[in-house]
Amino acid sequence: MSTRGPTIGGWEVAHNVSEWIEVAAVAVIAVTVVVASAVMIRGAVTGVGAKRALWTFRQAFSDGVLLGLDLLIAADIIRTVTLEPTIENVAALGLLVVVRTFLSWTLVLEAEGRWPWQRRRDSESSV
């Protein structure tokens, strides 16, 4: 017997929604890479300086990857809660949330030079 719920009605809708959210997450991350790279190249070419261009890239890239990860977690929550709410899947979801939190913290540290729970310096809040 399968642990998966029936694939009719609401179950099928939940499965389709979770797949579309995953597609959107991949698209967000891919577009982020392209846009952040273009912004960095434009900044380097127009003379804002390599350091500033790289900082801009890191900011845009971090924000986009975090949004993509949030979408992937949302898809996993939908799938786990509605389609396969087994203890193994809930544990896997918990592990994914822990990994996503760690990635979020390290992306903020890399992009902004501070931990997420630290206050922004006055010079950063206007950027």
Secondary structure, DSSP 8 states (H G I E B T S, - for coil): --SS--SSTHHHHHHHHHHHHHHHHHHHHHHHHHHHHHHHHHHHHHTS-HHHHHHHHHHHHHHHHHHHHHHHHHHHHHIIIII---HHHHHHHHHHHHHHHHHHHHHHHHHHSS-TTS---HHHHT-
